[in-house]
Amino acid sequence: MTMTTALPIAMIPGDSVIHRINPIAKLVWVVGYIVLAFSTQNIFILASMAVFAFLLGIVAGVLKPLLKAMIILVPIGSSLLALQIIAPAVERPWTLAGSIGPLSLYGDGLYYGFVLLGRVVASLIIALVMVMTTHPSDLFTSLAKLKMPYTLNFMLAMTLQLIPVFQREFGVIMSAQKSRGMKGTGFSAVLPSFVPVFVGAIERVQQLSISLESRGFGSDGHKTSYRQVRVRVRDWIIGGLGAVLIVGLSVYSIIRGTWSLSGEIVFSGAFVTTLFAIAALTFFGFIAFTIIYGFTRK
């Protein structure tokens, strides 16, 4: 974990068509994506949403940082599938698909594991693409034009702006540790850096508070911004199309009973057992590799 390996959860400069879309239109798609993802249990719809969001990342030219940020899905996805197979988050009765030693494996759990994983993947990808292609100040200005409460708007904008700042500070501290003969990567290097990062965060918050007071934050005067965001016709079309399409699918999905295919898709016992073994080995292997890598890499 250094400055070059920190997760890219910040805007990536670019001039793609996705970068030029109005932040409100992109926000509509993100909110709609999350609503639709959690209102349906159709794994094919969720997979299509994830693929579409991934294609948006390719069009935006943020494929490499997007893949880097999605590494976190490896342990999350594998553990989620493994846990759902042995303890489905649905009402009984469960359909027994096989067993490994004392563990009973259920086909119902695998389906709902795919559902939960699809929700997480689709929502995460579209959110990352939005963050990576939107300047926080542009989002702040756009929300201000919609009469969003200034304090809430500021909190959202500062959250997006402070993430890369803290990442940079974390990288600087790790590099400083390495220059003093300490480890600069891995968990053993992360632990000593928590205190200076935490202290630096407190100092930054204090400085920010003083700065806001000196600039009259919270006053009733008209707020301005040096960045001007225009709303073009295409932005209205993209935002409106996203709202109509996603709301329509969400309502239809709810009417259809969350559009679940759990009763129509039956996984074989061999498939459930194999996938459980792969998911469990992937999760424990990832954790073991991370620990060993962290304590052995100089």
C-alpha positions in Angstrom: 0.0 0.0 0.0 1.9 3.0 -1.3 0.9 6.1 -3.2 1.0 4.1 -6.4 -1.1 1.2 -5.1 -3.8 3.1 -3.2 -7.3 2.4 -4.4 -8.2 4.9 -7.0 -11.5 6.1 -5.4 -11.3 9.6 -6.8 -11.8 11.5 -10.1 -9.6 10.5 -13.0 -9.2 13.4 -15.5 -10.5 12.7 -18.9 -12.5 14.0 -21.8 -14.7 11.0 -22.6 -18.5 11.3 -23.2 -19.1 9.9 -19.7 -16.9 12.7 -18.2 -19.0 15.3 -20.0 -22.4 14.1 -18.8 -23.9 16.3 -16.2 -23.3 15.0 -12.6 -27.0 15.0 -11.9 -27.8 12.7 -14.8 -25.1 10.3 -13.6 -26.4 10.5 -10.1 -29.9 9.6 -11.3 -28.4 6.5 -12.9 -26.5 5.5 -9.8 -29.6 5.9 -7.5 -31.7 4.1 -10.1 -29.2 1.3 -10.4 -29.2 0.8 -6.6 -33.0 0.9 -6.5 -33.4 -1.6 -9.3 -30.6 -3.9 -7.9 -32.4 -4.2 -4.6 -35.9 -4.6 -6.0 -35.1 -7.6 -8.2 -33.9 -11.1 -7.6 -33.4 -11.9 -11.3 -29.7 -12.9 -11.7 -29.8 -12.2 -15.4 -31.0 -8.6 -14.9 -28.3 -8.1 -12.3 -25.6 -9.5 -14.5 -26.8 -7.3 -17.4 -26.6 -4.3 -15.2 -23.1 -5.1 -14.1 -21.9 -5.7 -17.7 -23.5 -2.4 -18.8 -21.9 -0.5 -16.0 -18.5 -2.1 -16.9 -18.9 -1.0 -20.5 -19.5 2.5 -19.3 -16.2 2.3 -17.5 -14.5 1.2 -20.7 -16.1 4.0 -22.7 -14.9 6.5 -19.9 -11.4 5.2 -20.2 -11.1 4.2 -16.5 -10.9 0.4 -17.0 -7.5 -0.1 -15.4 -8.3 1.9 -12.1 -11.8 0.3 -12.1 -10.4 -3.2 -12.1 -7.9 -2.2 -9.5 -10.6 -0.9 -7.2 -12.7 -4.0 -7.8 -10.1 -6.3 -6.3 -11.9 -5.9 -3.0 -14.8 -7.9 -4.5 -12.6 -11.1 -4.6 -12.8 -11.8 -0.8 -16.2 -10.3 -0.5 -17.7 -12.3 -3.3 -16.1 -15.6 -2.5 -17.1 -15.4 1.2 -20.6 -14.3 0.3 -21.1 -17.3 -2.0 -19.6 -19.7 0.5 -21.7 -18.5 3.4 -24.9 -18.4 1.4 -24.4 -22.0 0.3 -24.1 -23.3 3.8 -26.6 -20.9 5.4 -29.1 -19.4 2.9 -30.7 -16.1 3.8 -34.1 -17.3 2.8 -37.0 -19.0 4.5 -36.9 -22.8 4.9 -37.3 -25.4 3.6 -33.9 -25.4 1.8 -33.0 -27.7 -1.0 -30.1 -29.9 0.0 -27.6 -30.2 -2.9 -24.7 -32.0 -1.3 -22.4 -32.0 1.7 -18.7 -31.7 2.5 -17.9 -33.3 5.8 -20.2 -31.9 8.5 -21.3 -29.0 6.1 -24.6 -29.2 4.3 -24.7 -27.4 1.0 -27.9 -25.9 -0.3 -28.8 -24.9 -3.9 -31.2 -22.2 -2.8 -28.3 -20.5 -1.1 -26.2 -20.5 -4.2 -28.9 -18.7 -6.2 -29.4 -16.0 -3.5 -25.6 -15.8 -3.2 -25.6 -14.8 -6.9 -28.4 -12.3 -6.3 -26.5 -10.6 -3.4 -23.2 -10.7 -5.3 -25.0 -9.2 -8.4 -26.4 -6.4 -6.4 -23.1 -5.5 -4.9 -21.2 -5.7 -8.2 -23.7 -3.8 -10.2 -24.1 -1.0 -7.6 -20.3 -0.8 -7.0 -19.3 -0.6 -10.6 -21.7 2.2 -11.5 -20.8 4.1 -8.4 -17.1 3.9 -9.1 -17.6 5.0 -12.7 -19.6 8.0 -11.5 -16.9 8.9 -8.9 -14.0 8.4 -11.3 -15.6 10.6 -14.0 -17.1 13.4 -11.9 -15.3 16.4 -10.4 -16.6 16.9 -6.8 -17.0 20.6 -7.3 -19.2 20.0 -10.4 -21.4 17.7 -8.3 -21.5 20.3 -5.6 -22.5 23.0 -8.0 -25.2 20.9 -9.7 -26.8 19.9 -6.4 -26.7 23.5 -5.3 -28.8 24.4 -8.4 -31.3 21.9 -7.3 -31.7 23.7 -4.0 -30.1 20.9 -2.0 -29.4 22.0 1.6 -26.0 23.7 1.6 -24.6 21.8 4.6 -25.6 18.4 3.3 -24.2 19.3 -0.1 -20.9 20.4 1.4 -20.7 17.1 3.4 -21.1 15.1 0.2 -18.5 17.1 -1.7 -15.9 17.1 1.1 -16.3 13.3 1.4 -15.3 12.8 -2.2 -12.5 15.4 -2.0 -10.9 14.1 1.2 -10.6 10.5 0.1 -7.7 11.2 -2.4 -6.2 13.6 0.2 -6.0 11.0 2.9 -4.8 8.4 0.4 -1.9 10.8 -0.5 -1.1 11.4 3.1 -1.1 7.7 3.8 1.3 7.1 0.9 3.6 9.9 2.1 3.7 8.3 5.6 4.4 4.8 4.2 7.2 6.2 2.1 8.7 8.1 5.1 8.6 4.8 7.1 10.4 3.0 4.3 13.1 5.7 4.1 13.8 5.1 7.8 14.4 1.4 7.3 10.9 0.3 8.2 8.6 -1.7 6.1 6.8 0.3 3.4 4.2 -2.2 2.3 1.9 -4.8 3.9 -0.1 -5.0 7.1 3.0 -4.7 9.3 3.7 -1.3 7.7 0.1 -0.2 7.8 -0.4 -0.5 11.6 2.3 2.1 12.6 0.9 4.6 10.1 -2.6 4.7 11.7 -1.5 7.2 14.4 0.1 9.9 12.2 -2.8 9.6 9.7 -5.4 9.9 12.4 -3.6 12.9 14.0 -3.2 14.5 10.5 -6.9 14.0 9.9 -7.8 15.8 13.1 -5.5 18.7 12.3 -6.9 18.9 8.8 -10.5 19.0 10.2 -9.5 21.8 12.6 -7.9 23.8 9.8 -11.0 23.2 7.6 -13.3 24.4 10.4 -11.3 27.6 10.9 -11.3 28.2 7.1 -15.1 27.7 6.9 -15.7 30.1 9.7 -13.5 32.8 8.2 -15.4 32.5 4.9 -18.8 32.8 6.5 -19.9 29.2 6.1 -23.6 28.8 7.1 -24.6 32.4 6.2 -27.8 33.0 4.2 -26.0 34.8 1.4 -26.0 33.6 -2.2 -23.5 30.9 -2.7 -21.3 30.9 -5.8 -18.8 28.6 -7.4 -15.8 29.1 -9.7 -16.8 26.0 -11.7 -19.9 26.4 -13.9 -21.8 23.4 -14.9 -24.2 23.6 -17.9 -27.2 21.3 -18.4 -27.4 20.4 -22.1 -30.3 18.7 -23.9 -28.5 15.4 -23.9 -28.2 15.5 -20.2 -31.9 15.8 -19.8 -32.4 13.0 -22.2 -29.8 10.7 -20.5 -31.2 11.5 -17.0 -34.8 11.2 -18.1 -34.2 8.0 -20.0 -32.4 6.5 -17.0 -35.1 7.5 -14.6 -38.0 6.1 -16.7 -36.2 2.9 -17.6 -35.0 2.0 -14.2 -38.2 3.1 -12.4 -40.3 1.1 -14.9 -38.2 -2.0 -14.4 -38.2 -1.6 -10.6 -42.0 -1.3 -10.5 -42.5 -4.2 -12.9 -40.1 -6.3 -10.9 -42.0 -5.6 -7.6 -45.3 -6.4 -9.3 -43.8 -9.7 -10.5 -42.8 -10.5 -7.0 -39.2 -9.3 -7.2 -38.9 -11.2 -10.5 -37.1 -14.2 -8.9 -36.1 -17.2 -10.9 -35.1 -19.3 -7.9 -38.0 -21.7 -8.6 -37.0 -22.2 -12.2 -33.2 -22.5 -12.0 -31.9 -25.6 -10.3 -28.2 -26.2 -9.7 -26.8 -29.7 -9.7 -25.2 -31.0 -6.5 -21.9 -31.3 -8.2 -22.0 -27.7 -9.4 -22.9 -26.4 -5.9 -20.2 -28.5 -4.2 -17.5 -27.4 -6.7 -18.4 -23.8 -6.5 -18.5 -23.9 -2.7 -15.0 -25.4 -2.7 -13.7 -22.8 -5.2 -15.3 -19.9 -3.2 -14.0 -21.1 0.2 -10.4 -21.8 -1.2 -10.4 -18.4 -2.9 -11.4 -16.6 0.2 -8.9 -18.3 2.5 -6.2 -18.2 -0.1 -6.7 -14.5 -0.6 -6.5 -13.8 3.1 -3.4 -16.1 3.5 -1.7 -14.5 0.6 -2.3 -11.0 1.9 -1.0 -11.8 5.3 2.1 -13.7 4.0 2.8 -11.0 1.5 2.4 -8.2 4.1 4.8 -9.7 6.6 7.4 -10.9 4.1 7.7 -8.1 1.6 10.4 -5.6 2.5 
